[in-house]
Amino acid sequence: MTCTDRTTVAIAGGGPAGMMLGLLLARAGIEVTVLEKHGDFLRDFRGDTIHPSTLRVLEELGLLDRFLELPHFKARELVGQTDSGKVILVDLRGFGAKYPYIAFVPQWDFLGLLSDVARRYPTFRLVMNAEAEALVTAGRQVTGVRYRTPEGVRELTADLVVAADGRHSRLREVALPRPREFGAPMDVVWFRLSRKETDPVATFGRLARGNFLVNINRGTYWQLAYLIPKDGYPQLVAAGIERLRSKIAELLPHLADRVDELRSFSDVSVLTVRVNRLRRWYRPGLLAIGDAAHAMSPIGGVGINLAIQDAVATANLLTEKLRAHAVTEADLARVQRRRTFPTVVTQALQVVIQRTVISSVLSEDGGAVRIPRPLRALARRRLFRRVPGHIIGTGVRPEHVRTPEAISPRAA
């Protein structure tokens, strides 16, 4: 027998979009339940970049000081290191940015902060080990979600179900049209190596013929992202782990003494890169946000921040309607209209960079890697490199918290 509960908003997915939306709605007095399929947040997340636009949101929520107490590294510029020297591709210091840096923070710490704050509001509930499997419907109207727990299957009826369950969203798959795909020339292999005090400090990308390796400072370790041609992982595995080790040592000689920390391919994970976007993000009673609505390329690390902007816009536009239990399909359409423009612009820029930079680097078979002329021109002048810094850091149409703190949180 299926057990049934009731809430105003059911959110599938406890990632950045789901947790931020849950927090915003709970502090506004809306009853909200977040379903997270894992038992904790302690997983090796790939995208852990918190950009100035999200830092502003945290400030508006009064959480910035607590956030900055988390272990983090501030990157004020993004550098491309080639065989012929260093190129500063992005400079975040400019355009009056209040927070002129990207904060690299383990995502489990970030989600832990959001969940700890949200739990203080009596209208918030977080259910772990709860995987959303299907929607409950009455005709076209979505009336709830069915989810699986270790104790069995349960149903949660709701005025609104939000699919924030990522690029492989089960709810999107069963209820919304297939997304439009824009393609990507690469996949990404992620792994980590220990960091020494004598290592370089900066986060940077190492470009060489046929190779692109991103090196992210995590304080006690380096998080590395090795770009490979699309669907090229089987060939990488066939070449053997020693081949990957030697390539790392060649590209980043200061790591040569610890590449043996990669014992086998079980120490790496693979991100299949997709850039796509739903034509319609909603149907009556259901709304998709974040990666469930638009999967982003890892270029610029903007995916988390775009998802959080979706969550803020959703709360701003729907809180009053949710309070009155009167959300309509037209209201959900307003959310998509609000967030489509920044999504389209950001994805278009990512696709251009994929075609002009990533494809060129990965296809190099001889000679020094060449940075495209427009990027070289931008990099020569500080003012010009602040343009991509502003786009990556602040984004297109940044959102601000408009929802009130309608109820008092419990004492910490």
C-alpha positions as CSV (number, residue, x, y, z in Angstrom):
1,M,0.0,0.0,0.0
2,T,1.4,3.4,-1.0
3,C,1.5,6.0,1.8
4,T,0.5,9.6,0.8
5,D,1.6,12.9,2.3
6,R,0.6,16.5,1.4
7,T,2.7,19.6,0.8
8,T,2.3,22.8,-1.2
9,V,5.5,22.4,-3.3
10,A,7.3,19.2,-3.9
11,I,10.8,19.6,-5.2
12,A,12.6,16.6,-6.8
13,G,16.3,17.1,-6.4
14,G,18.4,18.5,-3.5
15,G,21.1,20.1,-5.7
16,P,21.7,23.9,-5.9
17,A,18.5,24.7,-7.7
18,G,16.3,22.5,-5.5
19,M,17.9,23.5,-2.2
20,M,17.9,27.2,-3.0
21,L,14.2,27.2,-4.1
22,G,13.3,25.2,-1.0
23,L,15.0,27.7,1.3
24,L,13.4,30.7,-0.4
25,L,9.9,29.3,-0.3
26,A,10.2,28.1,3.3
27,R,11.4,31.5,4.5
28,A,8.4,33.0,2.8
29,G,6.1,30.7,4.7
30,I,5.3,28.2,1.9
31,E,5.1,24.5,2.9
32,V,7.8,22.8,0.8
33,T,9.3,19.3,0.7
34,V,12.6,18.5,-1.1
35,L,13.2,14.9,-2.2
36,E,16.9,14.0,-2.5
37,K,17.7,10.5,-3.8
38,H,21.0,10.2,-2.0
39,G,21.6,9.7,1.7
40,D,24.0,12.6,2.0
41,F,25.7,15.4,0.0
42,L,29.2,13.8,0.3
43,R,29.8,13.0,-3.3
44,D,32.6,14.2,-5.6
45,F,30.7,17.0,-7.4
46,R,32.2,18.3,-10.6
47,G,30.9,21.8,-10.5
48,D,31.8,23.7,-7.3
49,T,32.1,27.3,-8.6
50,I,30.1,30.0,-6.8
51,H,30.1,33.2,-9.0
52,P,29.5,36.8,-8.0
53,S,25.8,36.6,-9.0
54,T,25.3,33.8,-6.4
55,L,27.4,35.6,-3.8
56,R,25.0,38.5,-4.2
57,V,22.0,36.2,-3.6
58,L,23.7,34.8,-0.5
59,E,24.3,38.4,0.8
60,E,20.6,39.2,0.2
61,L,19.7,36.2,2.3
62,G,22.1,37.2,5.1
63,L,24.2,34.1,4.5
64,L,27.4,35.5,2.9
65,D,29.5,35.6,6.1
66,R,28.6,32.0,6.9
67,F,29.4,30.9,3.3
68,L,32.8,32.6,3.5
69,E,33.6,30.6,6.6
70,L,33.5,27.4,4.5
71,P,36.8,26.2,3.1
72,H,37.2,28.0,-0.3
73,F,39.6,29.4,-2.8
74,K,39.0,32.8,-4.6
75,A,39.9,33.0,-8.3
76,R,40.0,36.6,-9.6
77,E,41.1,35.6,-13.0
78,L,41.0,32.5,-15.3
79,V,44.3,31.8,-17.0
80,G,45.2,29.7,-20.1
81,Q,48.7,28.3,-19.9
82,T,50.1,27.4,-23.4
83,D,53.5,26.2,-24.6
84,S,54.2,29.8,-25.6
85,G,53.2,31.4,-22.3
86,K,50.3,32.5,-20.1
87,V,47.1,34.1,-21.4
88,I,44.6,35.8,-19.0
89,L,41.3,34.9,-20.6
90,V,38.9,36.2,-17.9
91,D,39.4,39.0,-15.4
92,L,36.7,39.3,-12.8
93,R,38.1,42.6,-11.4
94,G,36.1,45.3,-13.0
95,F,32.7,46.7,-13.9
96,G,32.1,47.6,-10.2
97,A,31.6,44.0,-9.2
98,K,31.0,43.8,-5.4
99,Y,32.6,40.3,-5.3
100,P,35.2,40.3,-8.0
101,Y,36.0,36.6,-7.8
102,I,34.8,33.1,-8.2
103,A,34.7,31.1,-5.0
104,F,35.6,27.4,-5.4
105,V,33.8,25.6,-2.6
106,P,33.1,21.9,-2.3
107,Q,29.4,21.5,-3.3
108,W,28.6,19.3,-0.3
109,D,29.6,22.2,2.0
110,F,27.4,24.6,0.0
111,L,24.4,22.3,0.0
112,G,25.0,21.6,3.7
113,L,24.8,25.3,4.4
114,L,21.6,25.8,2.5
115,S,19.9,22.7,4.1
116,D,21.0,23.7,7.6
117,V,19.4,27.2,7.2
118,A,16.3,25.8,5.5
119,R,15.7,23.3,8.2
120,R,15.3,26.1,10.7
121,Y,12.0,27.1,9.0
122,P,9.0,25.1,10.2
123,T,7.5,24.8,6.7
124,F,10.6,23.1,5.2
125,R,11.1,19.3,5.0
126,L,14.1,17.5,3.4
127,V,13.7,13.8,2.7
128,M,16.9,12.0,2.0
129,N,17.1,8.6,0.2
130,A,14.0,9.6,-1.7
131,E,14.1,9.2,-5.5
132,A,11.3,10.7,-7.5
133,E,10.1,8.1,-10.0
134,A,6.8,9.2,-11.4
135,L,4.2,11.9,-11.4
136,V,0.7,11.7,-10.0
137,T,-1.7,13.2,-12.5
138,A,-5.3,14.0,-13.2
139,G,-5.5,14.4,-16.9
140,R,-2.8,17.0,-17.9
141,Q,-2.7,18.4,-14.4
142,V,0.2,17.2,-12.2
143,T,-1.1,16.7,-8.7
144,G,1.9,15.1,-7.0
145,V,5.0,12.9,-7.2
146,R,5.6,9.2,-6.5
147,Y,9.0,8.5,-4.9
148,R,10.9,5.5,-3.6
149,T,12.6,5.2,-0.2
150,P,14.3,2.3,1.6
151,E,10.9,1.8,3.4
152,G,8.9,1.6,0.2
153,V,7.0,3.8,-2.3
154,R,5.3,6.9,-1.2
155,E,3.2,9.6,-2.8
156,L,3.4,13.3,-2.1
157,T,0.5,15.4,-3.4
158,A,1.3,19.1,-4.1
159,D,0.0,22.2,-5.7
160,L,3.3,22.3,-7.7
161,V,5.9,19.8,-8.5
162,V,9.4,21.2,-9.4
163,A,11.8,19.0,-11.4
164,A,15.2,20.1,-10.2
165,D,16.7,16.6,-10.6
166,G,19.4,17.4,-13.1
167,R,20.3,16.7,-16.7
168,H,19.1,13.1,-16.4
169,S,15.7,14.2,-14.9
170,R,13.3,11.3,-14.6
171,L,10.3,13.7,-14.2
172,R,11.3,15.6,-17.3
173,E,11.6,12.4,-19.2
174,V,8.1,11.2,-18.4
175,A,6.2,14.5,-18.7
176,L,7.9,17.1,-21.0
177,P,8.9,17.1,-24.6
178,R,12.5,16.1,-25.4
179,P,15.0,18.9,-25.2
180,R,16.7,20.5,-28.2
181,E,20.3,19.4,-28.4
182,F,23.1,21.7,-29.4
183,G,26.0,19.3,-29.3
184,A,29.5,19.3,-27.7
185,P,32.9,18.3,-29.1
186,M,34.2,16.9,-25.7
187,D,33.5,14.9,-22.6
188,V,35.4,15.5,-19.4
189,V,37.4,13.1,-17.2
190,W,37.5,14.3,-13.5
191,F,40.0,13.2,-10.9
192,R,42.1,14.6,-8.0
193,L,45.7,14.6,-7.0
194,S,47.2,15.9,-3.7
195,R,48.5,19.4,-3.5
196,K,51.8,20.6,-1.9
197,E,52.5,24.0,-0.4
198,T,55.2,24.5,-3.1
199,D,52.7,24.0,-5.9
200,P,51.4,27.0,-7.9
201,V,48.4,28.8,-6.2
202,A,46.3,29.7,-9.2
203,T,43.6,27.8,-10.9
204,F,44.2,27.6,-14.6
205,G,43.8,25.6,-17.8
206,R,46.8,24.0,-19.5
207,L,46.5,23.9,-23.3
208,A,48.8,21.9,-25.5
209,R,48.4,20.3,-28.9
210,G,45.6,17.8,-28.6
211,N,45.2,18.4,-24.8
212,F,43.2,20.5,-22.5
213,L,43.7,20.0,-18.7
214,V,42.0,22.3,-16.1
215,N,43.7,22.5,-12.7
216,I,41.5,23.7,-9.8
217,N,43.0,24.6,-6.5
218,R,41.1,22.9,-3.7
219,G,43.5,23.8,-0.9
220,T,44.7,20.3,0.1
221,Y,44.3,18.8,-3.4
222,W,44.0,19.6,-7.0
223,Q,40.8,18.8,-8.8
224,L,41.6,18.1,-12.5
225,A,39.4,18.0,-15.5
226,Y,40.9,16.4,-18.6
227,L,39.0,17.1,-21.8
228,I,38.7,14.3,-24.3
229,P,37.1,14.1,-27.7
230,K,33.4,13.3,-27.6
231,D,32.7,9.7,-26.8
232,G,36.5,9.1,-26.5
233,Y,36.5,7.6,-23.0
234,P,36.7,3.9,-24.2
235,Q,39.8,4.8,-26.2
236,L,41.3,6.5,-23.2
237,V,40.7,3.4,-21.0
238,A,42.1,1.1,-23.8
239,A,45.3,3.1,-23.8
240,G,45.8,2.3,-20.1
241,I,46.1,4.4,-16.9
242,E,49.8,4.8,-17.4
243,R,49.1,6.7,-20.6
244,L,46.9,9.2,-18.6
245,R,49.5,9.5,-15.9
246,S,52.3,10.3,-18.4
247,K,50.1,12.9,-20.1
248,I,49.4,14.6,-16.8
249,A,53.2,14.7,-16.0
250,E,53.9,16.1,-19.4
251,L,51.3,18.9,-19.2
252,L,51.9,19.7,-15.5
253,P,55.4,18.7,-14.5
254,H,54.9,19.8,-10.9
255,L,52.5,16.9,-10.5
256,A,54.8,14.3,-12.0
257,D,55.8,13.0,-8.5
258,R,52.2,12.1,-7.5
259,V,50.5,10.8,-10.7
260,D,50.7,7.3,-9.2
261,E,47.8,8.4,-6.9
262,L,45.7,7.5,-9.9
263,R,45.8,3.8,-9.3
264,S,43.2,2.9,-12.0
265,F,40.3,4.3,-13.9
266,S,38.1,3.6,-10.8
267,D,39.7,6.8,-9.5
268,V,38.2,8.9,-12.2
269,S,34.7,9.9,-13.2
270,V,33.4,10.9,-16.6
271,L,31.0,13.8,-17.4
272,T,29.2,13.3,-20.7
273,V,28.9,16.9,-21.8
274,R,25.5,17.9,-23.2
275,V,24.2,21.3,-24.1
276,N,20.4,21.3,-24.4
277,R,17.3,23.2,-23.6
278,L,13.6,22.2,-23.2
279,R,11.2,24.0,-25.6
280,R,8.7,24.0,-22.8
281,W,9.7,23.9,-19.2
282,Y,6.2,23.3,-17.7
283,R,2.8,21.7,-17.8
284,P,-0.1,22.3,-15.4
285,G,1.3,21.6,-11.9
286,L,4.9,20.9,-13.1
287,L,7.9,23.1,-13.6
288,A,11.5,22.2,-14.6
289,I,14.4,24.4,-13.6
290,G,18.2,24.2,-13.6
291,D,19.8,21.4,-15.5
292,A,16.4,19.6,-15.8
293,A,15.4,22.5,-18.1
294,H,18.7,23.3,-19.7
295,A,21.9,21.3,-19.5
296,M,25.0,23.6,-19.7
297,S,28.5,22.9,-20.9
298,P,31.1,23.0,-18.1
299,I,32.7,26.0,-19.8
300,G,32.9,28.9,-17.4
301,G,31.4,26.8,-14.6
302,V,28.1,28.7,-15.0
303,G,25.7,25.8,-14.6
304,I,25.3,26.0,-10.8
305,N,24.8,29.7,-10.9
306,L,22.3,29.7,-13.7
307,A,20.3,27.0,-11.8
308,I,20.3,29.2,-8.7
309,Q,19.1,32.2,-10.7
310,D,16.2,30.0,-12.0
311,A,15.4,29.2,-8.3
312,V,15.4,32.8,-7.3
313,A,13.2,33.8,-10.3
314,T,10.8,31.0,-9.5
315,A,10.4,32.1,-5.9
316,N,10.0,35.7,-6.9
317,L,7.3,35.0,-9.5
318,L,5.3,32.2,-7.7
319,T,5.4,32.8,-4.0
320,E,2.2,34.9,-3.8
321,K,0.3,32.5,-6.1
322,L,1.5,29.5,-4.0
323,R,0.4,31.2,-0.8
324,A,-3.1,31.5,-2.3
325,H,-2.9,27.9,-3.8
326,A,-3.7,29.4,-7.1
327,V,-0.7,28.7,-9.4
328,T,-1.8,28.5,-13.1
329,E,-0.1,27.3,-16.2
330,A,0.3,30.9,-17.3
331,D,2.2,31.6,-14.1
332,L,4.6,28.8,-14.9
333,A,5.0,30.1,-18.4
334,R,6.1,33.5,-16.9
335,V,9.0,31.7,-15.2
336,Q,10.2,30.2,-18.5
337,R,9.9,33.6,-20.2
338,R,11.9,35.2,-17.5
339,R,14.7,32.7,-17.7
340,T,14.8,31.8,-21.4
341,F,16.8,34.8,-22.5
342,P,19.8,34.4,-20.1
343,T,19.8,30.6,-20.9
344,V,19.8,31.1,-24.6
345,V,22.6,33.8,-24.5
346,T,24.8,31.7,-22.1
347,Q,24.4,28.5,-24.2
348,A,25.1,30.4,-27.4
349,L,28.4,31.7,-26.0
350,Q,29.3,28.3,-24.7
351,V,28.7,26.7,-28.1
352,V,30.9,29.4,-29.8
353,I,33.7,28.7,-27.4
354,Q,33.3,24.9,-27.9
355,R,33.6,25.4,-31.7
356,T,36.4,28.0,-31.8
357,V,38.6,26.9,-28.9
358,I,37.8,23.4,-27.6
359,S,37.5,21.8,-31.0
360,S,40.6,23.5,-32.2
361,V,42.7,22.4,-29.2
362,L,41.5,18.8,-29.2
363,S,42.1,18.4,-32.9
364,E,45.7,19.7,-32.8
365,D,48.1,17.1,-34.1
366,G,51.3,19.0,-34.4
367,G,52.9,22.3,-33.5
368,A,52.0,24.7,-30.7
369,V,48.4,25.1,-29.7
370,R,46.9,28.3,-31.1
371,I,44.6,30.6,-29.1
372,P,42.0,32.0,-31.6
373,R,42.9,35.6,-32.7
374,P,39.8,37.2,-31.1
375,L,40.6,35.7,-27.7
376,R,44.3,36.8,-28.0
377,A,43.1,40.3,-28.8
378,L,40.8,40.3,-25.8
379,A,43.5,39.0,-23.5
380,R,45.9,41.8,-24.4
381,R,43.8,44.5,-22.8
382,R,42.5,44.4,-19.3
383,L,39.4,46.3,-20.1
384,F,38.5,43.8,-22.8
385,R,39.1,40.7,-20.7
386,R,36.7,42.1,-18.1
387,V,33.9,41.7,-20.6
388,P,33.9,37.9,-20.4
389,G,34.6,38.3,-16.7
390,H,31.4,40.2,-16.3
391,I,29.4,37.7,-18.5
392,I,30.7,34.7,-16.5
393,G,30.6,36.3,-13.1
394,T,27.4,38.3,-13.2
395,G,25.6,36.7,-16.1
396,V,22.8,37.8,-18.2
397,R,19.8,39.2,-16.3
398,P,20.9,38.4,-12.7
399,E,18.1,37.8,-10.2
400,H,17.7,39.3,-6.8
401,V,15.8,38.0,-3.8
402,R,12.3,39.7,-3.8
403,T,10.6,37.2,-1.5
404,P,10.1,38.2,2.2
405,E,11.1,36.4,5.3
406,A,7.5,35.9,6.3
407,I,8.1,33.6,9.3
408,S,10.8,33.4,12.0
409,P,13.3,30.6,11.8
410,R,13.9,28.3,14.8
411,A,16.8,29.1,17.0
412,A,20.1,27.6,15.7
